[in-house]
Amino acid sequence: MALILLRLGLSRALSATTKTTTTTATAAAYGAGQITVLEGLEAVRKRPGMYIGSTGPRGLHHLIFEILDNAMDEVMGGHASKVDVTLHGNGSCSVSDDGRGIPCDTHPQTGKSALETVLCVLHAGGKFGGSNSGYRVSGGLHGVGLSVVNALSRDMEVEVMRDAERFRMRFAAGNPASSLEKCGDFSSEEGGGGTRVTFSPDPLIFESTEFDAEVVAARLEELAYLNAGATLVLSDERSGGQSRGRREFRHDGGISEFADSLCAGKSLLHPAFEGFVATGSRNDVDVSCALRWSADQFTDVVVSFANGIRTADGGTHVEGLRATLTRGINSAAKKAGKLQTNIPGEYVREGLTAVLVVRVPEPEFEGQTKSRLGSPGVRPIVDAVVGEAVSKLFEWQPKALAAVLDKAQAAQRAAAAAKSARDLVRRKTLLASTVLPGKLADCSSKSSSDAEIFIVEGDSAAGSAKQGRDRATQAILPLRGKILNVEKCATDKIYKNAELQALMAALGLGVKGEDYKLRYDRIVIMTDADVDGAHIRALILTFFYRYQRDLVHDGHVYIACPPLYKIGKNVYSWSDEDLAAQLEKTPNAPVQRFKGLGEMMPAQLWETTMDPARRKLQRVDVQDAAQADRIISLLMGDSAAERKSYITAKSTNFALTDIDV
Ligand SMILES: *[C@@H]1O[C@H](CO)[C@@H](O)[C@H](O)[C@H]1NC(C)=O
């Protein structure tokens, strides 16, 4: 078993994700530093979840993201400019960069090549080498190292071009399967060098080893915005109708272009916000932030990252941004003689779109999905950097200040109007038992802990669900058509909307920010497996993400997974791949495609989708909900046709955390 000594504190991610034993005897030898003994790669195969979160789809894609992070480190260091990801026809994946190449010389202490050490020893990556490693900062969640990917791969091949030579080494389940071979020279015409990692995820570890090109594409798109000038390419060489071939991601405009894409189709409050970006750094923390205000947007859209990782749940950097905007705008307005009493932050932020990116040495991530930045020192730094830029902007652009102020005051007036509507909802929820919506088919159980509610679109699907359900514990709430897009509506409209009122009353929800008294432990969104179904699901998730985030946090929200096909008498299929496999077994069986839930017989719906003993449910976490929210805001201005193709492409992303319940 490979053991390695590491100084504790090089990475907080380490202590969070690995089993560590502190040995005081050796600690003395390193003076003040603490020593940690880490286990070898067998530990990773035994408990993969501790390193990559899960062995479901999210963990699977994490393997690619991990190698990508290494490649992006080369890009950020100015050593590489192009990264290629290829999904091969045989199920493997390659990631290559044109960077410096992993060193292949022999490590003085281990007697092994640096390459083998990086690939076979836990956390021996350059990222963990401290300030002299050449990498200033590393991601907290992804930074588990190439060795973890190697450990969880059935086979891996690493090719390095470095010092005019070509090297290759193969591995199987984390162990060397060949020696480090020199395989010739390479000429400088081929570029400066680089690393190419090809791996096949181990089917013994993962529930499924099939990569979703859209999940990878979404990450590459994000990285292209965060690394202006870099070219990222995704090639999907797999056969099948889903493959979209080769796609290139490059955004020379960086986060400013990112913010513009989020505002596409909206009208900016003032030209001064075009291209506006605040940048600066203090104490080794880098901050950049693109800010826009739109006239026709009634919430704030803040997309934040820390060390390249999406912080769906915000954190100290987002708190710093909020604080500085509230204070900055109020004080600028007072200075200009336009304001007597402060306007609260939530109104100042109405219509705001922000992309906030920080890089922090040794970041701390919090929460179940590590999607919240916890590092306390970041808040005042963001506050200072953004605050300075914003106050300059408003000093030189009084019209921009006036526009934001007008919007904020209008929001405050709308909130006052909303109060009466809100009070109505509050009264209704307090008296929930007497004013439950008429269309709710409640369950007979009075205890919320064993009760669940299915939110169903349309009357025919609701009909099947009502007949098929277990009346004791399962309630059905039909929604009619699309619910409101909460991003497009002022708060008072939301609380006055009949569908949302019914939803809130049925679930036992209070208004935003208040405690809820949930009438059902599980809230299951059951929509058709088509574009409209995906859209409605995204709208509901967006409402939860914006107005009832605790529900998602506390793990109450699920997505039902109805089958797509019925094959022969009683075999169901949930995917095209599975259908093809089933048809190989029974080539002559008739195939029925379910276009909507309404087409299923009540008994069919029960046995495939609702029966707790047999169904598959996906639990929604904050990252899933944030993704849905972002898609909805991306789509605000798009045409219906674009919206449809986008949602179809992305619909698999909504819930990546597979769990069987
Ligand atoms: C899969 O295909 C790729 C590309 O042709 C190749 O590099 C890799 O070695 C193959 N992997 C296996 C396990 O055959």
The ligand as a Tripos MOL2 file, in Angstrom:
@<TRIPOS>MOLECULE
LIG
   14    14     1     0     0
SMALL
NO_CHARGES

@<TRIPOS>ATOM
      1 C1        -10.6260    3.5040  -27.1940 C.3       1 LIG1
      2 O1        -10.4140    4.2910  -28.3550 O.3       1 LIG1
      3 C2         -9.3900    5.2910  -28.2280 C.3       1 LIG1
      4 C3         -9.4000    6.1180  -29.4940 C.3       1 LIG1
      5 O2         -9.3190    5.3270  -30.6440 O.3       1 LIG1
      6 C4         -8.0450    4.6400  -27.9380 C.3       1 LIG1
      7 O3         -7.0500    5.6150  -27.7740 O.3       1 LIG1
      8 C5         -8.1730    3.7920  -26.6690 C.3       1 LIG1
      9 O4         -6.9720    3.0950  -26.4300 O.3       1 LIG1
     10 C6         -9.3250    2.8100  -26.7670 C.3       1 LIG1
     11 N1         -9.5030    2.1780  -25.4610 N.am      1 LIG1
     12 C7         -9.6710    0.8770  -25.3210 C.2       1 LIG1
     13 C8         -9.8230    0.3800  -23.9430 C.3       1 LIG1
     14 O5         -9.6880    0.1170  -26.2700 O.2       1 LIG1
@<TRIPOS>BOND
     1     1     2 1
     2     1    10 1
     3     2     3 1
     4     3     4 1
     5     3     6 1
     6     4     5 1
     7     6     7 1
     8     6     8 1
     9     8     9 1
    10     8    10 1
    11    10    11 1
    12    11    12 1
    13    12    13 1
    14    12    14 2
@<TRIPOS>SUBSTRUCTURE
     1 LIG1         1 GROUP 0 **** ****
